[in-house]
Amino acid sequence: MSSSASDTKTISLEPYGISAGQVHYQLPADALHRITLEKGMGQEADSGALAVNTGEFTGRSPQDRFIVRDNITEDKVWWGPVNLPFQPDAFDRLYNKVVAYLEGREVFVRDCFACADPNYRMGIRVINEYPWSNQFAYNMFIRPTAEELEGFQEEWVVVNAPGFKADPAVDGTRQHNFAILNFTRKVALIGGTGYTGEIKKGIFSALNFILPVYKNTLPMHCSANVGEDGETAIFFGLSGTGKTTLSTDPVRKLIGDDEHGWTAEDTVFNFEGGCYAKVINLSAENEPEIYKAIRKGAILENVIMDKAGKVDFEDTSITQNTRVSYPLYHIDNREEPSIGHNPKHIFFLTADAFGVLPPISRLTPAQAAYHFISGYTAKVAGTEAGVDEPVPSFSACFGAPFMPLHPTVYAEMLSRKMKESGTNVWLVNTGWTGGPYGVGTRMKLKYTRAMIHAALNGDLGLYTYDTYHIHSVFGVAQPRQCPGVPTQVLSPRATWNNDEAYYKTAFKLTNAFRENFKKFEAYASEEIRRGGPQRYAF
């Protein structure tokens, strides 16, 4: 845990055009916790954690995320529905309006770092309208020591004003909320939303441009941990696939839970200083490390508590995206500094609500590139209006909303690094077994953990006909046996007890894969295209 400046220290924000009424600089977490309670902006849970409601927005708003189109980004960004362009002059006008809104107000400022590796470290100054937003920045970014604060130089600035609402007709936004990156001015401008995830994702989206373009480093939307043998494991996966849960492992040290860089020196470093975990259905039994991390200093978002402050983690009446942020030092079994070496295993996590993918399978390099570009998971019935059966969901590189470059740029970097380091790649289905959502059941966490441990320990055997079965539809190699897992569970078809229904559903999913991949075919090699599921139709 690093030291903090005193409650009374302040700085000038004039370089950013901000004439705030009162500037709180580098307040410790407990002071921000106290101020939030005093202002009636949060409550304290019985664990000591701060509980806040983020208001209208309880998740990111991808359609309101923009990148300023300028000389830096014009020819490099993959423009389209993921990376929406914003004009430089429109940004300047909107920035000035946000600055005018903050004039005379109380603001909270924090200096911090992104990137645990000192060779890649980036200084960040975060300017927040709300105290709990500033505490989130304390939790999620790397906390400087007192010595590091002396002469601190920020490279990027985050200006975060949840109470400011844009006028779309005048400001060029889609609606009143926005998150805009300006690579020339090195500013992340966020307004109209209290969802704290926009703060960290703004900076990490910037790094997803900076690191591959200027630092020859692959940025990854993944978690990572390290074993006693010093070998690093990487976990890719979209929200709800178990990325945080599976990387927070009692027998392996956590490097980080969401964002990492893989360098030319074959090291993996965490971007962050904390974790931002989903807490829906959280339990001490299934996820003890995360459950234990929810204590004084943590921030719970959009949860329901009783009068005594007890949280009902199963209550999703506000949102299914209930969250907690906490600093990494809340996890006892962590790697310090947050840097790993020798990445030997990569796991692609998918919550397949169709229940047709094997619970674990080994991928060839071509299959790995194909599935990385695809970034598949599935939405389940009831999570969105009008969704009454599983719906395929694809997000390139398992993090398309945060990737400014074309997905094949990241895929080619990953493929090259995998070959150079001899990495094994596994596709892990943390979703349904025995049928689709509504018929089958969710894969037991203890089975998934057993399969991952078996892969890490070499217990899944050599890649031979006797030890693996090639799936007849998806073409992936599924192990025939795994310690601690019933043999039938390893075969999704066997769990259905209805071959016709299984294959009909499996082919439905392969068609969705092929349809999604059409937009990448012109950029992908023939080898990668052949890494997809076999081209059959039911």
VEXBA-18365 format. One line per field, with one value per residue (C-alpha): residue number from 1; x, y, z. Coordinates in pm, whole numbers, plus 50000, padded with zeros to 5 digits. Layout:
BEGIN
resi: c(NUM, ...)
c1: c(X, ...)
c2: c(Y, ...)
c3: c(Z, ...)
//
This chain:
BEGIN
resi: c(1, 2, 3, 4, 5, 6, 7, 8, 9, 10, 11, 12, 13, 14, 15, 16, 17, 18, 19, 20, 21, 22, 23, 24, 25, 26, 27, 28, 29, 30, 31, 32, 33, 34, 35, 36, 37, 38, 39, 40, 41, 42, 43, 44, 45, 46, 47, 48, 49, 50, 51, 52, 53, 54, 55, 56, 57, 58, 59, 60, 61, 62, 63, 64, 65, 66, 67, 68, 69, 70, 71, 72, 73, 74, 75, 76, 77, 78, 79, 80, 81, 82, 83, 84, 85, 86, 87, 88, 89, 90, 91, 92, 93, 94, 95, 96, 97, 98, 99, 100, 101, 102, 103, 104, 105, 106, 107, 108, 109, 110, 111, 112, 113, 114, 115, 116, 117, 118, 119, 120, 121, 122, 123, 124, 125, 126, 127, 128, 129, 130, 131, 132, 133, 134, 135, 136, 137, 138, 139, 140, 141, 142, 143, 144, 145, 146, 147, 148, 149, 150, 151, 152, 153, 154, 155, 156, 157, 158, 159, 160, 161, 162, 163, 164, 165, 166, 167, 168, 169, 170, 171, 172, 173, 174, 175, 176, 177, 178, 179, 180, 181, 182, 183, 184, 185, 186, 187, 188, 189, 190, 191, 192, 193, 194, 195, 196, 197, 198, 199, 200, 201, 202, 203, 204, 205, 206, 207, 208, 209, 210, 211, 212, 213, 214, 215, 216, 217, 218, 219, 220, 221, 222, 223, 224, 225, 226, 227, 228, 229, 230, 231, 232, 233, 234, 235, 236, 237, 238, 239, 240, 241, 242, 243, 244, 245, 246, 247, 248, 249, 250, 251, 252, 253, 254, 255, 256, 257, 258, 259, 260, 261, 262, 263, 264, 265, 266, 267, 268, 269, 270, 271, 272, 273, 274, 275, 276, 277, 278, 279, 280, 281, 282, 283, 284, 285, 286, 287, 288, 289, 290, 291, 292, 293, 294, 295, 296, 297, 298, 299, 300, 301, 302, 303, 304, 305, 306, 307, 308, 309, 310, 311, 312, 313, 314, 315, 316, 317, 318, 319, 320, 321, 322, 323, 324, 325, 326, 327, 328, 329, 330, 331, 332, 333, 334, 335, 336, 337, 338, 339, 340, 341, 342, 343, 344, 345, 346, 347, 348, 349, 350, 351, 352, 353, 354, 355, 356, 357, 358, 359, 360, 361, 362, 363, 364, 365, 366, 367, 368, 369, 370, 371, 372, 373, 374, 375, 376, 377, 378, 379, 380, 381, 382, 383, 384, 385, 386, 387, 388, 389, 390, 391, 392, 393, 394, 395, 396, 397, 398, 399, 400, 401, 402, 403, 404, 405, 406, 407, 408, 409, 410, 411, 412, 413, 414, 415, 416, 417, 418, 419, 420, 421, 422, 423, 424, 425, 426, 427, 428, 429, 430, 431, 432, 433, 434, 435, 436, 437, 438, 439, 440, 441, 442, 443, 444, 445, 446, 447, 448, 449, 450, 451, 452, 453, 454, 455, 456, 457, 458, 459, 460, 461, 462, 463, 464, 465, 466, 467, 468, 469, 470, 471, 472, 473, 474, 475, 476, 477, 478, 479, 480, 481, 482, 483, 484, 485, 486, 487, 488, 489, 490, 491, 492, 493, 494, 495, 496, 497, 498, 499, 500, 501, 502, 503, 504, 505, 506, 507, 508, 509, 510, 511, 512, 513, 514, 515, 516, 517, 518, 519, 520, 521, 522, 523, 524, 525, 526, 527, 528, 529, 530, 531, 532, 533, 534, 535, 536, 537, 538)
c1: c(50000, 50150, 50147, 49912, 49931, 49749, 49388, 49495, 49730, 49595, 49706, 49607, 49394, 49452, 49660, 49336, 49126, 48943, 48869, 48725, 48591, 48781, 49036, 49098, 49427, 49533, 49291, 49332, 49060, 48914, 48870, 48686, 48474, 48383, 48306, 48081, 47879, 47863, 47727, 47461, 47605, 47655, 47600, 47828, 47778, 47819, 48156, 48279, 48272, 48118, 47799, 47698, 47435, 47578, 47244, 47099, 47387, 47485, 47720, 47923, 47746, 47939, 47736, 47842, 48216, 48410, 48766, 48871, 48960, 49287, 49633, 49728, 49421, 49301, 49487, 49530, 49196, 48946, 48657, 48304, 48032, 48294, 48520, 48301, 48474, 48445, 48563, 48850, 48666, 48354, 48570, 48724, 48381, 48247, 48558, 48515, 48153, 48255, 48523, 48261, 48033, 48309, 48385, 48338, 48261, 48433, 48650, 48871, 49206, 49430, 49770, 49834, 49991, 49887, 50116, 50304, 50621, 50827, 50947, 50588, 50441, 50213, 50129, 49760, 49583, 49217, 48982, 48648, 48327, 48231, 48441, 48351, 48461, 48799, 48809, 48744, 49051, 49249, 49140, 49184, 49501, 49850, 49906, 50229, 50447, 50512, 50850, 50694, 50450, 50738, 50777, 50496, 50441, 50106, 50091, 49713, 49430, 49083, 48812, 48505, 48185, 47886, 47651, 47717, 47474, 47556, 47310, 47328, 47192, 47469, 47757, 47767, 47703, 47436, 47270, 47356, 47630, 47969, 48320, 48569, 48941, 49159, 49506, 49643, 49542, 49586, 49253, 48976, 48656, 48362, 48026, 47663, 47728, 47823, 47931, 48289, 48396, 48412, 48706, 48933, 48817, 48898, 49262, 49291, 49141, 49413, 49678, 49529, 49631, 49959, 50121, 50100, 50160, 50452, 50578, 50565, 50353, 50028, 49750, 49506, 49162, 49246, 49330, 49655, 49808, 50134, 50215, 50498, 50691, 50695, 50481, 50210, 49854, 49636, 49255, 49060, 48686, 48395, 48193, 48023, 48253, 48450, 48768, 48809, 48684, 48914, 49227, 49175, 49299, 49407, 49698, 49827, 49927, 49709, 49884, 49568, 49205, 49130, 49397, 49755, 50038, 50258, 50599, 50867, 51072, 50808, 50679, 50316, 50234, 49911, 49776, 49593, 49631, 49300, 49018, 48670, 48464, 48104, 47932, 47610, 47548, 47879, 47933, 48206, 48202, 48255, 48468, 48630, 48912, 48676, 48425, 48701, 48822, 48490, 48584, 48668, 48821, 48614, 48330, 48013, 47804, 47428, 47375, 47075, 47131, 46899, 46880, 47169, 47392, 47386, 47418, 47189, 47421, 47139, 46920, 46948, 46658, 46889, 47110, 47270, 47597, 47649, 48017, 48289, 48620, 48904, 49281, 49500, 49633, 49291, 49394, 49641, 49769, 49899, 50218, 50422, 50501, 50217, 50445, 50460, 50705, 50698, 50332, 50273, 49895, 49616, 49250, 48968, 48661, 48312, 47975, 47809, 47437, 47366, 47546, 47718, 48086, 48309, 48388, 48756, 48932, 49279, 49322, 49569, 49739, 49492, 49194, 49334, 49360, 49008, 48850, 49048, 48921, 48567, 48552, 48241, 48007, 47625, 47349, 47098, 46722, 46598, 46912, 46770, 46421, 46311, 46577, 46380, 46640, 47024, 47172, 47530, 47745, 48078, 48333, 48660, 48969, 48736, 48719, 48614, 48474, 48824, 49028, 49094, 49293, 49164, 49119, 49357, 49641, 49601, 49536, 49855, 50056, 49903, 49963, 50327, 50385, 50215, 50443, 50756, 50683, 50533, 50207, 49921, 49577, 49254, 48890, 48692, 48313, 48197, 47838, 47579, 47592, 47320, 47125, 47090, 46997, 46657, 46709, 47064, 47258, 47553, 47889, 47997, 48278, 48463, 48474, 48602, 48871, 48971, 49002, 49213, 49440, 49476, 49577, 49829, 49974, 50004, 49745, 49545, 49815, 49983, 49779, 49712, 49416, 49402, 49385, 49175, 48863, 48822, 48480, 48280, 48130, 48373, 48692, 48852, 49032, 48847, 49021, 48873, 48960, 49036, 49110, 48818, 48568, 48315, 48400, 48049, 48083, 48378, 48151, 47876, 47685, 47680, 47530, 47232, 47100, 46945, 47182, 46944, 46871, 47240, 47363, 47083, 47184, 47557, 47514, 47304, 47600, 47851, 47639, 47652, 48032, 48063, 47825, 48014, 48353, 48253, 48362, 48713, 48766, 48929, 49190, 49250, 49483, 49353, 49508, 49307, 48987, 49029, 49056, 48680, 48412, 48353, 48123, 47816, 47455, 47172)
c2: c(50000, 50337, 50659, 50949, 51324, 51509, 51623, 51987, 51977, 52135, 52221, 52463, 52344, 52656, 52465, 52286, 52603, 52495, 52755, 52526, 52659, 52406, 52150, 51841, 51685, 51327, 51260, 50918, 50663, 50687, 51063, 51021, 50749, 50986, 51281, 51062, 50962, 51321, 51439, 51166, 51019, 50668, 50427, 50200, 49824, 49598, 49494, 49853, 49899, 50210, 50146, 50397, 50420, 50535, 50678, 50660, 50456, 50131, 50021, 50154, 50320, 50204, 50415, 50727, 50659, 50871, 50927, 51265, 51225, 51413, 51377, 51107, 50890, 50955, 50670, 50432, 50398, 50139, 50382, 50247, 50158, 50068, 50370, 50670, 50984, 51323, 51648, 51838, 52172, 52007, 51853, 52190, 52351, 52069, 52068, 52441, 52387, 52119, 52352, 52627, 52381, 52298, 52664, 52738, 52376, 52142, 51894, 51600, 51545, 51239, 51173, 50808, 50570, 50312, 50017, 49831, 49797, 50117, 50103, 50152, 50354, 50647, 50934, 51022, 51315, 51242, 51535, 51426, 51605, 51336, 51212, 50846, 50869, 50986, 50695, 50465, 50616, 50550, 50186, 50117, 50300, 50250, 50458, 50665, 50678, 51014, 51022, 50954, 51242, 51485, 51626, 51407, 51457, 51362, 51246, 51208, 51390, 51256, 51517, 51348, 51549, 51315, 51604, 51780, 51694, 51765, 51906, 51662, 51914, 52159, 51946, 51668, 51386, 51118, 51198, 51384, 51142, 51096, 50955, 51106, 51041, 51315, 51182, 51521, 51693, 51368, 51414, 51171, 51375, 51207, 51361, 51282, 50941, 50836, 50486, 50466, 50206, 50482, 50635, 50332, 50220, 50562, 50538, 50173, 50242, 50505, 50248, 50002, 50253, 50377, 50043, 49863, 50175, 50321, 50054, 49723, 49585, 49389, 49531, 49265, 49276, 48987, 48878, 48707, 48505, 48320, 47983, 47873, 47766, 48128, 48058, 48309, 48222, 48470, 48470, 48646, 48681, 48920, 49032, 48743, 48468, 48431, 48621, 48776, 48469, 48220, 48436, 48499, 48155, 48053, 47845, 48106, 48469, 48732, 48972, 49158, 49105, 49307, 49483, 49380, 49438, 49166, 49313, 49230, 49112, 48840, 48990, 49056, 49361, 49483, 49822, 49862, 49895, 49732, 49502, 49580, 49265, 49174, 49071, 48921, 48600, 48645, 48403, 48340, 47972, 48006, 48322, 48362, 48596, 48847, 48820, 48888, 49189, 49367, 49564, 49922, 50084, 49888, 50052, 49857, 49982, 49950, 49673, 49633, 49637, 49595, 49846, 49674, 49715, 49350, 49317, 49087, 48983, 48800, 49111, 49255, 49500, 49791, 49606, 49272, 49462, 49503, 49573, 49621, 49802, 49745, 49799, 49501, 49496, 49368, 49037, 48850, 48614, 48868, 48916, 49227, 49411, 49315, 49170, 48814, 48622, 48319, 48321, 47955, 47915, 48131, 48064, 48205, 48208, 48199, 48163, 47960, 47983, 47742, 47470, 47319, 47411, 47169, 47277, 47285, 47228, 47280, 47517, 47517, 47853, 47913, 47831, 48056, 48350, 48284, 48268, 48570, 48780, 48646, 48699, 48488, 48468, 48468, 48675, 48478, 48519, 48792, 49008, 49250, 49340, 49111, 48845, 48524, 48270, 48264, 48522, 48498, 48795, 48865, 49123, 49120, 49046, 48989, 49365, 49543, 49854, 49930, 49851, 50153, 49958, 49693, 49358, 49179, 49406, 49266, 48912, 48908, 49036, 48769, 48492, 48592, 48605, 48268, 48104, 48270, 48165, 47823, 47911, 47662, 47807, 47669, 47749, 47718, 47716, 47850, 47858, 47583, 47206, 46946, 47182, 47554, 47819, 47732, 47359, 47277, 47403, 47636, 47459, 47400, 47633, 47346, 47159, 47463, 47521, 47153, 47170, 47487, 47342, 47024, 47229, 47427, 47116, 46916, 46663, 46679, 46479, 46509, 46606, 46255, 46058, 45853, 46156, 46397, 46382, 46622, 46780, 46695, 47043, 47293, 47104, 47169, 46903, 46811, 46596, 46257, 46262, 46524, 46472, 46582, 46607, 46337, 46202, 46271, 46643, 46671, 46586, 46845, 46612, 46337, 46573, 46653, 46297, 46418, 46410, 46569, 46869, 46904, 46910, 47139, 47391, 47344, 47418, 47722, 47857, 47779, 47979, 48273, 48241, 48245, 48537, 48741, 48662, 48788, 49141, 49014, 48773, 49030, 49100, 48744, 48486, 48161, 47978, 48187, 48150, 47772, 47800, 47851, 47584, 47345, 47476, 47263, 47375, 47185)
c3: c(50000, 49903, 50098, 50026, 50049, 50326, 50310, 50284, 49984, 49668, 49315, 49041, 48752, 48545, 48286, 48197, 48200, 48516, 48784, 49049, 49377, 49586, 49473, 49684, 49575, 49640, 49924, 50085, 50024, 50375, 50338, 50007, 50167, 50452, 50221, 50006, 50314, 50441, 50107, 50109, 49790, 49927, 50213, 50409, 50381, 50683, 50537, 50562, 50183, 50029, 49828, 49560, 49287, 48954, 48845, 48496, 48356, 48524, 48249, 47960, 47669, 47358, 47116, 47304, 47294, 47046, 46924, 46789, 46422, 46373, 46220, 46472, 46436, 46080, 45908, 46202, 46382, 46256, 46208, 46222, 46473, 46738, 46693, 46621, 46492, 46662, 46509, 46680, 46685, 46829, 47101, 47187, 47219, 47435, 47652, 47713, 47815, 48065, 48203, 48243, 48422, 48673, 48745, 49115, 49200, 49442, 49250, 49341, 49172, 49170, 49018, 48939, 48693, 48437, 48352, 48623, 48415, 48472, 48110, 47990, 48277, 48196, 48432, 48458, 48626, 48702, 48771, 48917, 49007, 49261, 49555, 49500, 49137, 49264, 49510, 49214, 49044, 49363, 49355, 48986, 48885, 49026, 49338, 49343, 49651, 49817, 49645, 49304, 49354, 49381, 49033, 48899, 48525, 48380, 48021, 47998, 48176, 48255, 48305, 48454, 48508, 48556, 48631, 48299, 48020, 47658, 47407, 47113, 46864, 46952, 47080, 46820, 47066, 47023, 47353, 47673, 47789, 47621, 47658, 47412, 47356, 47210, 47123, 47023, 47347, 47546, 47720, 47806, 47845, 48019, 48099, 48165, 48321, 48671, 48566, 48688, 48433, 48171, 48362, 48347, 48003, 47859, 47961, 47866, 47523, 47478, 47574, 47325, 47057, 47206, 47296, 46958, 46749, 46945, 47189, 46994, 47280, 47252, 47472, 47593, 47753, 47981, 48333, 48428, 48708, 48775, 48925, 49153, 48843, 48724, 48418, 48341, 48236, 48045, 48050, 47774, 47808, 47787, 48086, 48264, 48136, 48461, 48376, 48721, 48907, 48735, 48750, 49122, 49218, 49569, 49432, 49185, 49235, 49069, 48832, 48734, 48639, 48327, 48120, 48036, 47794, 47641, 47559, 47308, 47607, 47667, 47990, 48078, 48288, 48445, 48340, 48669, 49043, 49128, 49027, 48896, 48941, 48875, 49199, 49068, 49267, 49451, 49738, 49993, 49899, 49524, 49509, 49852, 49744, 49581, 49865, 50119, 49916, 49976, 50285, 50382, 50076, 49824, 49631, 49554, 49263, 49221, 49477, 49704, 50081, 50377, 50664, 50840, 50534, 50428, 50051, 49855, 49573, 49396, 49369, 49018, 49048, 48958, 48709, 48636, 48608, 48984, 49048, 49306, 49271, 49514, 49518, 49440, 49795, 49903, 49741, 49962, 49693, 49441, 49243, 49326, 49113, 48878, 48612, 48482, 48266, 48037, 47925, 47846, 47857, 47715, 47793, 47581, 47806, 47660, 47831, 47555, 47634, 47346, 47542, 47239, 47279, 47473, 47831, 47734, 47403, 47264, 46970, 46684, 46606, 46321, 46542, 46815, 46574, 46442, 46788, 46907, 46617, 46674, 47053, 47106, 47404, 47425, 47578, 47779, 47786, 48014, 48016, 47759, 47644, 47363, 47431, 47492, 47376, 47360, 47123, 46990, 47088, 46919, 47031, 46836, 47045, 47341, 47382, 47061, 47237, 47366, 47054, 46829, 46568, 46329, 46512, 46276, 46397, 46748, 46622, 46416, 46714, 46938, 46684, 46644, 47020, 47071, 46816, 46955, 47313, 47241, 47413, 47446, 47373, 47520, 47452, 47777, 47788, 48125, 47999, 47969, 47960, 47903, 47678, 47608, 47861, 48006, 47953, 48063, 48363, 48406, 48408, 48766, 48871, 49038, 48705, 48516, 48779, 48759, 48380, 48392, 48660, 48453, 48148, 48353, 48517, 48197, 48313, 47989, 47815, 47479, 47176, 47032, 46898, 47216, 47447, 47238, 47021, 46727, 46753, 46439, 46402, 46550, 46465, 46804, 47008, 47327, 47590, 47658, 48028, 48294, 48664, 48882, 48593, 48495, 48149, 48016, 48101, 47862, 47566, 47518, 47285, 47548, 47808, 47585, 47542, 47216, 46919, 46669, 46893, 46976, 46617, 46505, 46772, 46703, 46333, 46419, 46617, 46341, 46098, 46340, 46357, 45978, 45935, 46194, 46037, 45692, 45784, 45865, 45574, 45347, 45613, 45740, 45584, 45440, 45737, 45984, 45782, 45801, 46177, 46204, 46245, 45957, 45688, 45730, 45751, 45916)
//
